[in-house]
Amino acid sequence: MAKPPRTVLHSDQSLFVLIVFLGLLLTVHFLFIIGFNLPTSPLTTPFRPMLVRYAIPYFQQRWTFFAPKPPTQTVTVVARAKAWNDATKQNVETAWVDVSGPLVEQEKNSRMAPLALVQLGLSNATLQFVNDVGELARKDTSRDFSNSVEHPIAPDIDPLDFMAMNRTAEASLTIQFPDLKIDKLQVGVAVHDLPTFEDRFKPDDPQNVVFLALKWQDAQHIAPFCCAKN
């Protein structure tokens, strides 16, 4: 027996249900975003972990979107390795290679790429580590970080953020040097101060860079990123 044709009333009902569903979805979305941007309070604290997991990284909002503040510095993570080269049967030490730059470039090509989370985690960890080093230098003037290449910085200043930096660096080194068996690695951070807003018409000074080298660490044999390019 043939089915009766769909009526206009049935189509209107389906469209109504779809509109209601999308409306509820958008309402929940904007409630989550508003909750994420609200100041910390007894009302928002219990829901904070859920709101953070939902908003970061794709829906994260900052007030600087409405009142832009030019950046005052750019931070680059680099790393080098001591490794065994099977081809030459020798221990080698690589040059410093850029860790953060390739991640930023790949994120620019696709904001929805999985590596966006890696780049976000590395960026947050690095900025926090640099801030902690600066805070320690201000509190303890007896510690000199100006020559960290010869006197590397111990990672115990901020061990959790350093762990994120170190693991990301090793994964990047594994991609860039696929024929080497990494034994040790060293992470470095280059902090380049940019002209202030008042001096925005002046060119950048490439010499205005502070380099922080951290102590060599044993390799943890981190797997390379699943979707990164050499």
N, CA and C atoms as a LAMMPS dump frame, in Angstrom:
ITEM: TIMESTEP
0
ITEM: NUMBER OF ATOMS
690
ITEM: BOX BOUNDS ff ff ff
-5.0000000000000000e+02 5.0000000000000000e+02
-5.0000000000000000e+02 5.0000000000000000e+02
-5.0000000000000000e+02 5.0000000000000000e+02
ITEM: ATOMS id mol type element x y z
1 1 1 N 0.848 -1.194 0
2 1 2 C 0 0 0
3 1 3 C 0.883 1.245 0
4 2 1 N 0.661 2.161 -0.92
5 2 2 C 1.495 3.347 -1.033
6 2 3 C 1.267 4.283 0.15
7 3 1 N 2.384 4.924 0.581
8 3 2 C 2.291 5.86 1.683
9 3 3 C 1.664 7.157 1.202
10 4 1 N 0.865 7.779 2.053
11 4 2 C 0.273 9.06 1.66
12 4 3 C 1.354 10.125 1.531
13 5 1 N 1.178 11.062 0.623
14 5 2 C 2.175 12.123 0.454
15 5 3 C 2.283 12.986 1.707
16 6 1 N 3.5 13.525 1.907
17 6 2 C 3.716 14.402 3.063
18 6 3 C 2.895 15.668 2.9
19 7 1 N 2.244 16.046 3.939
20 7 2 C 1.401 17.237 3.883
21 7 3 C 2.214 18.465 4.247
22 8 1 N 1.683 19.604 3.862
23 8 2 C 2.331 20.869 4.197
24 8 3 C 2.394 21.042 5.703
25 9 1 N 1.339 20.567 6.408
26 9 2 C 1.305 20.689 7.859
27 9 3 C 2.44 19.905 8.492
28 10 1 N 2.708 18.69 7.977
29 10 2 C 3.78 17.865 8.52
30 10 3 C 5.132 18.53 8.302
31 11 1 N 5.362 19.145 7.148
32 11 2 C 6.611 19.837 6.858
33 11 3 C 6.793 21.038 7.785
34 12 1 N 5.706 21.77 8.024
35 12 2 C 5.788 22.922 8.914
36 12 3 C 6.144 22.495 10.334
37 13 1 N 5.596 21.343 10.761
38 13 2 C 5.905 20.847 12.102
39 13 3 C 7.381 20.469 12.227
40 14 1 N 7.935 19.836 11.186
41 14 2 C 9.349 19.456 11.21
42 14 3 C 10.239 20.694 11.259
43 15 1 N 9.869 21.707 10.47
44 15 2 C 10.641 22.933 10.464
45 15 3 C 10.579 23.627 11.811
46 16 1 N 9.417 23.602 12.454
47 16 2 C 9.25 24.21 13.767
48 16 3 C 10.12 23.511 14.808
49 17 1 N 10.114 22.175 14.76
50 17 2 C 10.936 21.414 15.71
51 17 3 C 12.412 21.73 15.51
52 18 1 N 12.835 21.827 14.238
53 18 2 C 14.241 22.135 13.947
54 18 3 C 14.618 23.517 14.461
55 19 1 N 13.736 24.495 14.25
56 19 2 C 14.011 25.863 14.709
57 19 3 C 14.092 25.917 16.229
58 20 1 N 13.181 25.212 16.905
59 20 2 C 13.206 25.188 18.367
60 20 3 C 14.494 24.546 18.871
61 21 1 N 14.905 23.428 18.229
62 21 2 C 16.122 22.728 18.641
63 21 3 C 17.354 23.619 18.469
64 22 1 N 17.46 24.285 17.315
65 22 2 C 18.6 25.161 17.078
66 22 3 C 18.591 26.352 18.03
67 23 1 N 17.39 26.861 18.327
68 23 2 C 17.285 27.963 19.273
69 23 3 C 17.775 27.568 20.66
70 24 1 N 17.365 26.372 21.105
71 24 2 C 17.82 25.885 22.414
72 24 3 C 19.331 25.663 22.42
73 25 1 N 19.861 25.149 21.308
74 25 2 C 21.302 24.897 21.207
75 25 3 C 22.086 26.2 21.315
76 26 1 N 21.627 27.234 20.596
77 26 2 C 22.294 28.53 20.661
78 26 3 C 22.167 29.158 22.044
79 27 1 N 21.01 28.97 22.677
80 27 2 C 20.814 29.512 24.018
81 27 3 C 21.797 28.894 25.006
82 28 1 N 21.928 27.57 24.95
83 28 2 C 22.873 26.886 25.837
84 28 3 C 24.304 27.337 25.541
85 29 1 N 24.627 27.465 24.255
86 29 2 C 25.979 27.905 23.875
87 29 3 C 26.298 29.273 24.463
88 30 1 N 25.407 30.232 24.285
89 30 2 C 25.68 31.579 24.769
90 30 3 C 25.665 31.644 26.299
91 31 1 N 24.877 30.813 26.951
92 31 2 C 24.914 30.751 28.412
93 31 3 C 26.277 30.253 28.898
94 32 1 N 26.828 29.251 28.196
95 32 2 C 28.146 28.733 28.556
96 32 3 C 29.22 29.81 28.351
97 33 1 N 29.14 30.542 27.218
98 33 2 C 30.144 31.57 26.939
99 33 3 C 30.042 32.714 27.942
100 34 1 N 28.813 33.114 28.275
101 34 2 C 28.629 34.17 29.271
102 34 3 C 29.172 33.715 30.622
103 35 1 N 28.856 32.475 31.004
104 35 2 C 29.365 31.943 32.264
105 35 3 C 30.883 31.878 32.299
106 36 1 N 31.49 31.558 31.151
107 36 2 C 32.952 31.478 31.076
108 36 3 C 33.589 32.852 31.272
109 37 1 N 32.939 33.909 30.787
110 37 2 C 33.493 35.259 30.865
111 37 3 C 33.134 35.991 32.143
112 38 1 N 32.212 35.447 32.937
113 38 2 C 31.864 36.105 34.186
114 38 3 C 33.023 36.034 35.172
115 39 1 N 33.169 37.042 36.038
116 39 2 C 34.224 36.973 37.074
117 39 3 C 34 35.778 37.991
118 40 1 N 35.077 35.291 38.575
119 40 2 C 34.981 34.17 39.504
120 40 3 C 34.141 34.564 40.715
121 41 1 N 33.189 33.72 41.038
122 41 2 C 32.292 33.996 42.156
123 41 3 C 31.776 32.656 42.69
124 42 1 N 31.126 32.67 43.86
125 42 2 C 30.553 31.41 44.372
126 42 3 C 29.546 30.788 43.411
127 43 1 N 28.949 31.614 42.546
128 43 2 C 27.971 31.095 41.595
129 43 3 C 28.633 30.34 40.454
130 44 1 N 29.765 30.863 39.955
131 44 2 C 30.407 30.259 38.78
132 44 3 C 31.463 29.217 39.141
133 45 1 N 32.005 29.262 40.359
134 45 2 C 33.095 28.352 40.726
135 45 3 C 32.751 26.872 40.549
136 46 1 N 31.577 26.392 40.986
137 46 2 C 31.283 24.958 40.809
138 46 3 C 31.237 24.519 39.35
139 47 1 N 30.906 25.446 38.449
140 47 2 C 30.77 25.093 37.026
141 47 3 C 32.009 25.443 36.206
142 48 1 N 33.03 26.001 36.863
143 48 2 C 34.19 26.495 36.135
144 48 3 C 34.886 25.412 35.288
145 49 1 N 35.163 24.224 35.837
146 49 2 C 35.833 23.202 35.001
147 49 3 C 35.044 22.854 33.74
148 50 1 N 33.728 22.728 33.863
149 50 2 C 32.897 22.406 32.706
150 50 3 C 32.917 23.544 31.69
151 51 1 N 32.848 24.796 32.167
152 51 2 C 32.848 25.948 31.271
153 51 3 C 34.178 26.082 30.541
154 52 1 N 35.282 25.811 31.238
155 52 2 C 36.602 25.903 30.622
156 52 3 C 36.76 24.842 29.536
157 53 1 N 36.33 23.615 29.828
158 53 2 C 36.44 22.544 28.828
159 53 3 C 35.624 22.86 27.584
160 54 1 N 34.515 23.549 27.752
161 54 2 C 33.669 23.876 26.598
162 54 3 C 34.234 25.05 25.801
163 55 1 N 34.71 26.079 26.495
164 55 2 C 35.075 27.329 25.813
165 55 3 C 36.459 27.297 25.175
166 56 1 N 37.394 26.595 25.798
167 56 2 C 38.772 26.612 25.295
168 56 3 C 39.011 25.393 24.417
169 57 1 N 39.607 25.549 23.214
170 57 2 C 40.191 26.795 22.703
171 57 3 C 39.316 27.519 21.688
172 58 1 N 38.232 26.881 21.199
173 58 2 C 37.558 27.402 20.011
174 58 3 C 36.591 28.543 20.296
175 59 1 N 36.104 28.663 21.544
176 59 2 C 35.144 29.72 21.849
177 59 3 C 35.67 30.679 22.907
178 60 1 N 36.977 30.671 23.121
179 60 2 C 37.544 31.524 24.154
180 60 3 C 37.399 32.991 23.777
181 61 1 N 36.951 33.79 24.736
182 61 2 C 36.729 35.221 24.514
183 61 3 C 37.606 36.017 25.468
184 62 1 N 38.099 37.137 25.004
185 62 2 C 38.872 38.045 25.857
186 62 3 C 38.364 39.463 25.641
187 63 1 N 38.474 40.274 26.691
188 63 2 C 38.034 41.66 26.561
189 63 3 C 38.91 42.422 25.584
190 64 1 N 40.137 41.928 25.308
191 64 2 C 41.009 42.617 24.362
192 64 3 C 40.43 42.598 22.955
193 65 1 N 39.437 41.735 22.728
194 65 2 C 38.767 41.74 21.432
195 65 3 C 38.049 43.066 21.216
196 66 1 N 37.537 43.633 22.304
197 66 2 C 36.798 44.89 22.213
198 66 3 C 37.692 46.1 22.469
199 67 1 N 38.762 45.915 23.232
200 67 2 C 39.7 47.007 23.516
201 67 3 C 41.106 46.476 23.258
202 68 1 N 41.51 46.402 21.992
203 68 2 C 42.792 45.775 21.648
204 68 3 C 43.979 46.422 22.352
205 69 1 N 44.88 45.565 22.824
206 69 2 C 46.115 46.019 23.444
207 69 3 C 47.269 45.404 22.658
208 70 1 N 48.08 46.219 22.009
209 70 2 C 49.171 45.673 21.205
210 70 3 C 50.111 44.825 22.061
211 71 1 N 50.618 43.733 21.521
212 71 2 C 51.551 42.898 22.282
213 71 3 C 52.834 43.645 22.58
214 72 1 N 53.427 43.34 23.725
215 72 2 C 54.673 43.991 24.122
216 72 3 C 55.879 43.093 23.888
217 73 1 N 55.654 41.814 23.621
218 73 2 C 56.765 40.908 23.382
219 73 3 C 56.277 39.68 22.616
220 74 1 N 57.211 39.023 21.984
221 74 2 C 56.913 37.749 21.349
222 74 3 C 57.872 36.709 21.92
223 75 1 N 57.356 35.524 22.171
224 75 2 C 58.126 34.472 22.835
225 75 3 C 58.241 33.276 21.892
226 76 1 N 59.467 32.801 21.71
227 76 2 C 59.724 31.666 20.832
228 76 3 C 60.39 30.546 21.62
229 77 1 N 59.864 29.338 21.491
230 77 2 C 60.457 28.172 22.144
231 77 3 C 61.359 27.458 21.146
232 78 1 N 62.582 27.184 21.562
233 78 2 C 63.535 26.455 20.734
234 78 3 C 64.066 25.268 21.54
235 79 1 N 64.725 24.353 20.853
236 79 2 C 65.274 23.182 21.542
237 79 3 C 66.41 22.602 20.714
238 80 1 N 67.285 21.883 21.373
239 80 2 C 68.34 21.138 20.692
240 80 3 C 68.51 19.807 21.402
241 81 1 N 69.196 18.885 20.738
242 81 2 C 69.263 17.527 21.27
243 81 3 C 70.668 16.964 21.164
244 82 1 N 70.984 16.075 22.089
245 82 2 C 72.143 15.202 21.978
246 82 3 C 71.599 13.819 21.637
247 83 1 N 72.111 13.238 20.563
248 83 2 C 71.487 12.013 20.054
249 83 3 C 72.529 11.114 19.394
250 84 1 N 72.084 9.876 19.106
251 84 2 C 72.906 8.892 18.406
252 84 3 C 72.432 8.804 16.961
253 85 1 N 73.405 8.932 16.051
254 85 2 C 73.108 8.854 14.629
255 85 3 C 73.505 7.467 14.123
256 86 1 N 72.503 6.672 13.749
257 86 2 C 72.784 5.315 13.279
258 86 3 C 73.569 5.316 11.97
259 87 1 N 73.33 6.327 11.135
260 87 2 C 73.989 6.355 9.824
261 87 3 C 75.495 6.55 9.958
262 88 1 N 75.906 7.465 10.845
263 88 2 C 77.333 7.753 11.007
264 88 3 C 77.949 7.037 12.199
265 89 1 N 77.092 6.378 12.998
266 89 2 C 77.563 5.682 14.201
267 89 3 C 78.296 6.649 15.142
268 90 1 N 77.719 7.832 15.311
269 90 2 C 78.336 8.845 16.155
270 90 3 C 77.282 9.533 17.017
271 91 1 N 77.762 10.045 18.168
272 91 2 C 76.918 10.925 18.966
273 91 3 C 76.993 12.33 18.376
274 92 1 N 75.84 12.976 18.222
275 92 2 C 75.791 14.3 17.616
276 92 3 C 74.999 15.237 18.521
277 93 1 N 75.245 16.529 18.327
278 93 2 C 74.457 17.56 19.003
279 93 3 C 73.858 18.446 17.93
280 94 1 N 72.555 18.557 17.898
281 94 2 C 71.887 19.335 16.856
282 94 3 C 71.992 20.827 17.145
283 95 1 N 71.702 21.61 16.148
284 95 2 C 71.581 23.055 16.346
285 95 3 C 70.246 23.353 17.023
286 96 1 N 70.093 24.591 17.493
287 96 2 C 68.808 25.005 18.04
288 96 3 C 67.771 25.027 16.919
289 97 1 N 66.613 24.465 17.159
290 97 2 C 65.541 24.481 16.164
291 97 3 C 64.293 25.119 16.774
292 98 1 N 63.504 25.729 15.927
293 98 2 C 62.279 26.411 16.353
294 98 3 C 61.196 25.368 16.649
295 99 1 N 60.644 25.413 17.852
296 99 2 C 59.58 24.479 18.248
297 99 3 C 58.21 25.129 18.086
298 100 1 N 58.063 26.348 18.556
299 100 2 C 56.751 26.997 18.576
300 100 3 C 56.339 27.543 17.216
301 101 1 N 57.293 28.004 16.419
302 101 2 C 56.965 28.618 15.129
303 101 3 C 56.169 27.72 14.196
304 102 1 N 56.628 26.481 13.928
305 102 2 C 55.857 25.592 13.05
306 102 3 C 54.448 25.304 13.56
307 103 1 N 54.288 25.219 14.885
308 103 2 C 52.948 24.984 15.436
309 103 3 C 52.03 26.173 15.168
310 104 1 N 52.579 27.38 15.331
311 104 2 C 51.783 28.58 15.082
312 104 3 C 51.378 28.653 13.61
313 105 1 N 52.317 28.348 12.711
314 105 2 C 52.019 28.421 11.28
315 105 3 C 50.955 27.408 10.874
316 106 1 N 51.031 26.204 11.426
317 106 2 C 50.03 25.193 11.078
318 106 3 C 48.673 25.54 11.661
319 107 1 N 48.669 26.186 12.826
320 107 2 C 47.389 26.61 13.397
321 107 3 C 46.77 27.714 12.543
322 108 1 N 47.607 28.598 11.985
323 108 2 C 47.091 29.652 11.112
324 108 3 C 46.415 29.058 9.882
325 109 1 N 46.965 27.964 9.37
326 109 2 C 46.391 27.326 8.185
327 109 3 C 45.058 26.665 8.487
328 110 1 N 44.885 26.196 9.715
329 110 2 C 43.638 25.536 10.087
330 110 3 C 43.42 25.685 11.578
331 111 1 N 42.517 26.606 11.943
332 111 2 C 42.237 26.855 13.356
333 111 3 C 41.582 25.653 14.041
334 112 1 N 40.994 24.763 13.252
335 112 2 C 40.315 23.6 13.825
336 112 3 C 41.224 22.375 13.86
337 113 1 N 42.492 22.525 13.49
338 113 2 C 43.406 21.393 13.47
339 113 3 C 43.691 20.916 14.895
340 114 1 N 43.951 19.606 15.076
341 114 2 C 44.25 19.095 16.421
342 114 3 C 45.452 19.77 17.067
343 115 1 N 46.416 20.209 16.243
344 115 2 C 47.609 20.831 16.802
345 115 3 C 47.322 22.182 17.447
346 116 1 N 46.125 22.728 17.237
347 116 2 C 45.774 23.987 17.893
348 116 3 C 45.809 23.833 19.411
349 117 1 N 45.393 22.68 19.91
350 117 2 C 45.426 22.427 21.35
351 117 3 C 46.867 22.33 21.845
352 118 1 N 47.733 21.714 21.045
353 118 2 C 49.148 21.61 21.413
354 118 3 C 49.773 23.002 21.468
355 119 1 N 49.478 23.807 20.436
356 119 2 C 50.033 25.155 20.39
357 119 3 C 49.523 25.999 21.554
358 120 1 N 48.242 25.872 21.875
359 120 2 C 47.664 26.631 22.982
360 120 3 C 48.314 26.227 24.303
361 121 1 N 48.477 24.922 24.512
362 121 2 C 49.101 24.455 25.753
363 121 3 C 50.541 24.918 25.872
364 122 1 N 51.293 24.841 24.763
365 122 2 C 52.689 25.293 24.792
366 122 3 C 52.766 26.793 25.05
367 123 1 N 51.902 27.572 24.401
368 123 2 C 51.911 29.021 24.581
369 123 3 C 51.62 29.403 26.027
370 124 1 N 50.575 28.816 26.604
371 124 2 C 50.218 29.133 27.991
372 124 3 C 51.327 28.733 28.959
373 125 1 N 51.899 27.528 28.752
374 125 2 C 52.955 27.041 29.643
375 125 3 C 54.195 27.922 29.547
376 126 1 N 54.569 28.316 28.332
377 126 2 C 55.777 29.126 28.142
378 126 3 C 55.63 30.508 28.756
379 127 1 N 54.499 31.155 28.513
380 127 2 C 54.28 32.493 29.075
381 127 3 C 54.287 32.447 30.601
382 128 1 N 53.673 31.41 31.175
383 128 2 C 53.661 31.296 32.631
384 128 3 C 55.068 31.057 33.17
385 129 1 N 55.845 30.24 32.463
386 129 2 C 57.212 29.967 32.902
387 129 3 C 58.053 31.241 32.847
388 130 1 N 57.932 31.991 31.757
389 130 2 C 58.683 33.251 31.635
390 130 3 C 58.267 34.226 32.734
391 131 1 N 56.986 34.308 33.025
392 131 2 C 56.512 35.188 34.095
393 131 3 C 57.079 34.759 35.451
394 132 1 N 57.14 33.441 35.681
395 132 2 C 57.674 32.946 36.95
396 132 3 C 59.163 33.257 37.086
397 133 1 N 59.916 33.144 35.978
398 133 2 C 61.341 33.491 36.007
399 133 3 C 61.506 34.981 36.31
400 134 1 N 60.693 35.817 35.654
401 134 2 C 60.76 37.255 35.906
402 134 3 C 60.401 37.611 37.335
403 135 1 N 59.389 36.95 37.867
404 135 2 C 58.981 37.216 39.257
405 135 3 C 60.079 36.804 40.22
406 136 1 N 60.722 35.653 39.96
407 136 2 C 61.81 35.204 40.821
408 136 3 C 62.999 36.153 40.749
409 137 1 N 63.291 36.653 39.538
410 137 2 C 64.408 37.587 39.382
411 137 3 C 64.151 38.884 40.142
412 138 1 N 62.893 39.317 40.193
413 138 2 C 62.569 40.542 40.931
414 138 3 C 62.65 40.333 42.441
415 139 1 N 62.266 39.137 42.899
416 139 2 C 62.258 38.873 44.337
417 139 3 C 63.656 38.552 44.865
418 140 1 N 64.43 37.829 44.057
419 140 2 C 65.759 37.394 44.495
420 140 3 C 66.793 37.993 43.549
421 141 1 N 67.285 39.181 43.889
422 141 2 C 68.236 39.878 43.012
423 141 3 C 69.595 39.195 42.976
424 142 1 N 69.839 38.246 43.864
425 142 2 C 71.132 37.557 43.854
426 142 3 C 71.225 36.548 42.714
427 143 1 N 70.087 36.178 42.136
428 143 2 C 70.085 35.213 41.041
429 143 3 C 70.161 35.967 39.71
430 144 1 N 71.129 35.574 38.9
431 144 2 C 71.36 36.246 37.624
432 144 3 C 70.994 35.288 36.495
433 145 1 N 69.994 35.669 35.699
434 145 2 C 69.56 34.832 34.587
435 145 3 C 70.069 35.353 33.242
436 146 1 N 70.97 36.337 33.286
437 146 2 C 71.393 36.973 32.043
438 146 3 C 72.308 36.086 31.202
439 147 1 N 72.985 35.116 31.814
440 147 2 C 73.885 34.245 31.066
441 147 3 C 73.471 32.791 31.27
442 148 1 N 72.245 32.485 30.842
443 148 2 C 71.712 31.151 31.106
444 148 3 C 72.283 30.099 30.161
445 149 1 N 72.961 30.517 29.086
446 149 2 C 73.555 29.528 28.187
447 149 3 C 74.686 28.797 28.902
448 150 1 N 75.53 29.551 29.602
449 150 2 C 76.611 28.931 30.362
450 150 3 C 76.14 28.443 31.721
451 151 1 N 75.094 29.063 32.237
452 151 2 C 74.545 28.655 33.539
453 151 3 C 73.044 28.424 33.372
454 152 1 N 72.665 27.26 32.834
455 152 2 C 71.249 27 32.524
456 152 3 C 70.354 27.068 33.763
457 153 1 N 69.104 27.395 33.51
458 153 2 C 68.113 27.556 34.569
459 153 3 C 67.519 26.203 34.932
460 154 1 N 67.369 25.953 36.207
461 154 2 C 66.753 24.7 36.671
462 154 3 C 65.249 24.771 36.442
463 155 1 N 64.647 23.682 35.983
464 155 2 C 63.209 23.705 35.688
465 155 3 C 62.316 23.696 36.913
466 156 1 N 62.897 23.552 38.123
467 156 2 C 62.059 23.486 39.321
468 156 3 C 61.41 24.817 39.667
469 157 1 N 61.743 25.881 38.906
470 157 2 C 61.048 27.163 39.098
471 157 3 C 59.557 26.989 38.834
472 158 1 N 59.241 26.204 37.823
473 158 2 C 57.847 25.959 37.43
474 158 3 C 57.795 24.579 36.769
475 159 1 N 57.814 23.505 37.543
476 159 2 C 57.991 22.161 36.974
477 159 3 C 56.867 21.703 36.051
478 160 1 N 55.62 22.065 36.349
479 160 2 C 54.511 21.584 35.522
480 160 3 C 54.516 22.244 34.144
481 161 1 N 54.711 23.566 34.116
482 161 2 C 54.763 24.238 32.819
483 161 3 C 56.008 23.82 32.039
484 162 1 N 57.115 23.601 32.755
485 162 2 C 58.316 23.122 32.058
486 162 3 C 58.062 21.746 31.452
487 163 1 N 57.333 20.889 32.134
488 163 2 C 57.056 19.559 31.599
489 163 3 C 56.32 19.656 30.269
490 164 1 N 55.351 20.576 30.168
491 164 2 C 54.63 20.762 28.907
492 164 3 C 55.571 21.257 27.814
493 165 1 N 56.458 22.182 28.149
494 165 2 C 57.424 22.689 27.18
495 165 3 C 58.382 21.595 26.739
496 166 1 N 58.882 20.821 27.686
497 166 2 C 59.887 19.803 27.398
498 166 3 C 59.311 18.682 26.532
499 167 1 N 58.101 18.236 26.855
500 167 2 C 57.49 17.151 26.088
501 167 3 C 57.147 17.6 24.668
502 168 1 N 56.658 18.832 24.534
503 168 2 C 56.356 19.352 23.195
504 168 3 C 57.633 19.494 22.38
505 169 1 N 58.704 19.968 23.031
506 169 2 C 59.981 20.125 22.327
507 169 3 C 60.515 18.784 21.846
508 170 1 N 60.415 17.759 22.675
509 170 2 C 60.925 16.446 22.261
510 170 3 C 60.11 15.878 21.101
511 171 1 N 58.797 16.056 21.148
512 171 2 C 57.963 15.584 20.036
513 171 3 C 58.346 16.302 18.745
514 172 1 N 58.64 17.604 18.837
515 172 2 C 59.025 18.365 17.66
516 172 3 C 60.395 17.928 17.144
517 173 1 N 61.348 17.713 18.048
518 173 2 C 62.676 17.254 17.649
519 173 3 C 62.623 15.886 16.981
520 174 1 N 61.738 15.032 17.474
521 174 2 C 61.59 13.702 16.887
522 174 3 C 61.127 13.782 15.435
523 175 1 N 60.283 14.785 15.138
524 175 2 C 59.808 14.98 13.76
525 175 3 C 60.923 15.559 12.883
526 176 1 N 61.638 16.54 13.426
527 176 2 C 62.652 17.223 12.62
528 176 3 C 63.914 16.396 12.41
529 177 1 N 64.165 15.448 13.316
530 177 2 C 65.34 14.588 13.181
531 177 3 C 64.904 13.124 13.3
532 178 1 N 64.212 12.601 12.289
533 178 2 C 63.654 11.247 12.391
534 178 3 C 64.705 10.141 12.44
535 179 1 N 65.937 10.427 11.982
536 179 2 C 66.981 9.402 11.944
537 179 3 C 67.838 9.374 13.204
538 180 1 N 67.554 10.275 14.148
539 180 2 C 68.354 10.337 15.369
540 180 3 C 67.615 9.696 16.54
541 181 1 N 68.389 9.055 17.4
542 181 2 C 67.842 8.526 18.653
543 181 3 C 68.221 9.507 19.761
544 182 1 N 67.243 10.302 20.176
545 182 2 C 67.496 11.395 21.116
546 182 3 C 67.779 10.841 22.507
547 183 1 N 68.896 11.295 23.084
548 183 2 C 69.28 10.882 24.433
549 183 3 C 68.991 11.978 25.453
550 184 1 N 69.321 13.22 25.094
551 184 2 C 69.065 14.364 25.966
552 184 3 C 68.574 15.532 25.115
553 185 1 N 67.861 16.451 25.755
554 185 2 C 67.421 17.648 25.051
555 185 3 C 67.47 18.848 25.974
556 186 1 N 67.622 20.006 25.371
557 186 2 C 67.653 21.266 26.111
558 186 3 C 66.649 22.22 25.483
559 187 1 N 65.833 22.825 26.32
560 187 2 C 64.819 23.777 25.872
561 187 3 C 65.309 25.193 26.135
562 188 1 N 65.041 26.074 25.201
563 188 2 C 65.365 27.484 25.374
564 188 3 C 64.17 28.352 25.013
565 189 1 N 64.132 29.547 25.579
566 189 2 C 63.042 30.489 25.312
567 189 3 C 63.653 31.835 24.95
568 190 1 N 63.295 32.344 23.771
569 190 2 C 63.753 33.658 23.334
570 190 3 C 62.613 34.653 23.51
571 191 1 N 62.84 35.672 24.321
572 191 2 C 61.838 36.697 24.598
573 191 3 C 62.262 37.974 23.888
574 192 1 N 61.489 38.364 22.879
575 192 2 C 61.81 39.543 22.067
576 192 3 C 60.856 40.663 22.44
577 193 1 N 61.384 41.707 23.049
578 193 2 C 60.562 42.864 23.42
579 193 3 C 60.258 43.705 22.187
580 194 1 N 58.998 44.045 22.015
581 194 2 C 58.55 44.829 20.861
582 194 3 C 58.427 46.302 21.245
583 195 1 N 58.438 47.202 20.258
584 195 2 C 58.239 48.622 20.57
585 195 3 C 56.883 48.848 21.242
586 196 1 N 56.839 49.794 22.146
587 196 2 C 55.582 50.13 22.808
588 196 3 C 54.637 50.792 21.815
589 197 1 N 53.392 50.981 22.247
590 197 2 C 52.409 51.6 21.361
591 197 3 C 52.848 53.01 20.968
592 198 1 N 53.489 53.716 21.904
593 198 2 C 53.952 55.074 21.609
594 198 3 C 55.066 55.053 20.562
595 199 1 N 55.837 53.948 20.523
596 199 2 C 56.959 53.841 19.575
597 199 3 C 56.63 52.896 18.429
598 200 1 N 55.343 52.765 18.117
599 200 2 C 54.921 51.765 17.137
600 200 3 C 55.458 52.029 15.73
601 201 1 N 55.874 53.267 15.469
602 201 2 C 56.389 53.582 14.142
603 201 3 C 57.877 53.254 14.007
604 202 1 N 58.509 52.887 15.12
605 202 2 C 59.925 52.53 15.074
606 202 3 C 60.072 51.055 14.667
607 203 1 N 61.13 50.707 13.972
608 203 2 C 61.322 49.297 13.584
609 203 3 C 61.688 48.44 14.786
610 204 1 N 61.414 47.143 14.677
611 204 2 C 61.805 46.218 15.73
612 204 3 C 63.323 46.149 15.832
613 205 1 N 63.801 45.992 17.058
614 205 2 C 65.235 45.839 17.293
615 205 3 C 65.536 44.353 17.458
616 206 1 N 66.176 43.718 16.476
617 206 2 C 66.433 42.278 16.579
618 206 3 C 67.388 41.92 17.71
619 207 1 N 68.109 42.921 18.234
620 207 2 C 69.032 42.655 19.337
621 207 3 C 68.35 42.714 20.701
622 208 1 N 67.119 43.182 20.717
623 208 2 C 66.412 43.347 21.99
624 208 3 C 65.746 42.028 22.397
625 209 1 N 66.584 41.024 22.625
626 209 2 C 66.103 39.673 22.916
627 209 3 C 66.789 39.149 24.178
628 210 1 N 66.007 38.553 25.055
629 210 2 C 66.535 37.858 26.232
630 210 3 C 66.374 36.36 25.988
631 211 1 N 67.464 35.616 26.121
632 211 2 C 67.422 34.176 25.866
633 211 3 C 67.572 33.425 27.182
634 212 1 N 66.628 32.538 27.458
635 212 2 C 66.642 31.712 28.664
636 212 3 C 66.884 30.262 28.261
637 213 1 N 68.004 29.709 28.675
638 213 2 C 68.313 28.301 28.398
639 213 3 C 68.108 27.488 29.665
640 214 1 N 67.418 26.376 29.545
641 214 2 C 67.153 25.527 30.694
642 214 3 C 68.12 24.348 30.698
643 215 1 N 68.214 23.69 31.816
644 215 2 C 69.158 22.582 31.957
645 215 3 C 68.786 21.41 31.043
646 216 1 N 69.808 20.69 30.61
647 216 2 C 69.598 19.498 29.788
648 216 3 C 68.771 18.479 30.564
649 217 1 N 67.888 17.793 29.85
650 217 2 C 67.015 16.79 30.448
651 217 3 C 67.136 15.476 29.666
652 218 1 N 66.976 14.365 30.38
653 218 2 C 66.955 13.066 29.705
654 218 3 C 65.712 12.962 28.83
655 219 1 N 65.89 12.356 27.673
656 219 2 C 64.751 12.178 26.763
657 219 3 C 63.743 11.213 27.362
658 220 1 N 62.467 11.474 27.094
659 220 2 C 61.388 10.605 27.571
660 220 3 C 60.791 9.775 26.444
661 221 1 N 61.39 9.908 25.257
662 221 2 C 60.951 9.144 24.083
663 221 3 C 59.473 9.401 23.783
664 222 1 N 59.172 10.671 23.642
665 222 2 C 57.82 11.12 23.33
666 222 3 C 57.507 10.835 21.867
667 223 1 N 56.318 10.34 21.609
668 223 2 C 55.9 10.08 20.221
669 223 3 C 55.71 11.404 19.499
670 224 1 N 56.039 11.46 18.199
671 224 2 C 55.84 12.694 17.436
672 224 3 C 54.363 13.011 17.268
673 225 1 N 54.064 14.24 16.887
674 225 2 C 52.681 14.633 16.651
675 225 3 C 52.12 13.818 15.49
676 226 1 N 50.828 13.514 15.596
677 226 2 C 50.199 12.658 14.576
678 226 3 C 50.075 13.347 13.234
679 227 1 N 49.98 14.664 13.215
680 227 2 C 49.611 15.344 11.986
681 227 3 C 50.504 16.522 11.665
682 228 1 N 51.737 16.509 12.178
683 228 2 C 52.65 17.608 11.923
684 228 3 C 53.541 17.292 10.745
685 229 1 N 54.025 18.345 10.088
686 229 2 C 54.936 18.199 8.971
687 229 3 C 56.352 18.435 9.421
688 230 1 N 57.322 17.823 8.722
689 230 2 C 58.733 18.027 9.047
690 230 3 C 59.128 19.478 8.757
